[in-house]
């Protein structure tokens, strides 16, 4: 049975390698994103072309066209249904031909993994300045392991049906001094999500990387604290899970106890 690895590059950008297939999530490869500045860790250094890029929703800190232009190779772009026209307009027709649109419950095969779109409790629009609308997604990637990348989400009842999992990549914070209730997970809610999905391994993401320019001294505890706080809450709510708080550019590698297809 092969190993699975995940490298966290800050915010929601991760490099997942499973069963000989590589997946990049919500790439933000720059040091600046509109009014946000990378405050921790280096800009991502991708090891090569990924086989697939997963884009969870249209918000610019997850669906970043400049970063998508920087991704090497010609990966499959797995996006929420209704986003293909945005790709075509922003990246060109050739990129649009690599798009696979999914709704919750849909799945696609890339290399040796199956990618299934699942619910996320989060707005799917591009932003208040845009008429572009879609649905926000999470993804379950199944190869040797079964990995849930939550995207951006609040808690929802159907989370329990996602487990058991080998790995959960769970958002635990945000990029500013406030979090919108019911649309994001704070560290304690993220630990509850981990309890529901029954994951063997968990990595906290979506925190501690970007912060609004000029607000570096505002509520600094919301910048770096969410990951360690999640680990503390998880020890209470999901004591059987192995939580790894990664630094930007650090990798978790593990060998799943049971092949994903054999999970009960």
HELIX and SHEET records of a PDB file:
HELIX    1   1 UNK A   65  UNK A   70  1                                   6    
HELIX    2   2 UNK A   84  UNK A   91  1                                   8    
HELIX    3   3 UNK A   93  UNK A   96  1                                   4    
HELIX    4   4 UNK A  157  UNK A  162  5                                   6    
HELIX    5   5 UNK A  187  UNK A  197  1                                  11    
HELIX    6   6 UNK A  221  UNK A  237  1                                  17    
HELIX    7   7 UNK A  260  UNK A  262  5                                   3    
SHEET    1   A 7 UNK A  99  UNK A 102  0                                        
SHEET    2   A 7 UNK A  76  UNK A  80  1                                        
SHEET    3   A 7 UNK A  52  UNK A  54  1                                        
SHEET    4   A 7 UNK A  21  UNK A  25  1                                        
SHEET    5   A 7 UNK A  14  UNK A  18 -1                                        
SHEET    6   A 7 UNK A   4  UNK A   8 -1                                        
SHEET    7   A 7 UNK A 251  UNK A 254 -1                                        
SHEET    1   B 3 UNK A  32  UNK A  33  0                                        
SHEET    2   B 3 UNK A  36  UNK A  38 -1                                        
SHEET    3   B 3 UNK A 210  UNK A 212 -1                                        
SHEET    1   C 7 UNK A 107  UNK A 110  0                                        
SHEET    2   C 7 UNK A 113  UNK A 119 -1                                        
SHEET    3   C 7 UNK A 137  UNK A 142 -1                                        
SHEET    4   C 7 UNK A 146  UNK A 149 -1                                        
SHEET    5   C 7 UNK A 165  UNK A 171  1                                        
SHEET    6   C 7 UNK A 199  UNK A 205  1                                        
SHEET    7   C 7 UNK A 242  UNK A 243  1                                        
END                                                                             
